[in-house]
Amino acid sequence: MPITVDVRTLPPMTVACLHHIGSVDDIDSAMRDALAQAKTHGLLSADVKPVRLCHDVARKTEPNQRHFDAGVTVAESTTNCGPLDRAEVKGGTYAVVLHRGPHVGVGKTYGWLLDTWLPHSGYAVRSGPSVEVFINDPADTADSDLMTEIRVPIRPAA
């Protein structure tokens, strides 16, 4: 199935996260840890989305040394996040794609976006983390049916 890229202007987002350094294979366990902490501290509600902030999109990093934050969206007014770090993700222009399949396969989608689409798009990666929004739950969804929205911050190319 072909990948469709939407260029969107997105509002800022407030998140509560745990920082991790490790492999993309750690995504699910990192998310479980963050969700457990969010639940313990009363941060989960119907409009909360599990997210991962990836800090290595614009730089080459060893596969087992990826810097990312696993957590959840929270209301801007949230101040007590327990052991989770509260952070603001800048709004702005993002290249948005939908990854279908296991979370460990998101790297392939990033690769296509950055190596195939981006060079011919008229855009370049801007500073800030990429954001992955987990649409459904791996606890009750087959790996092949998982959906992750990938948002990469972009700016017009110079």
Number of C-alpha atoms within 10 A of each C-alpha: 4 4 13 13 17 12 17 14 14 13 11 12 15 18 27 29 30 20 15 16 12 15 15 19 13 15 17 16 11 22 21 15 14 24 23 14 21 24 11 12 14 11 20 18 11 5 9 14 18 25 25 27 23 20 17 16 21 17 7 8 12 10 10 12 13 18 18 24 26 26 30 25 24 24 13 13 7 12 11 13 18 14 13 21 15 20 15 12 15 15 13 14 20 23 25 21 20 20 23 18 15 16 20 14 13 19 12 11 16 19 13 12 21 17 11 11 17 18 12 9 14 12 19 19 20 18 14 18 22 25 23 23 19 21 14 15 13 16 9 8 11 12 15 11 14 18 21 22 17 25 25 26 27 22 15 11 12 6
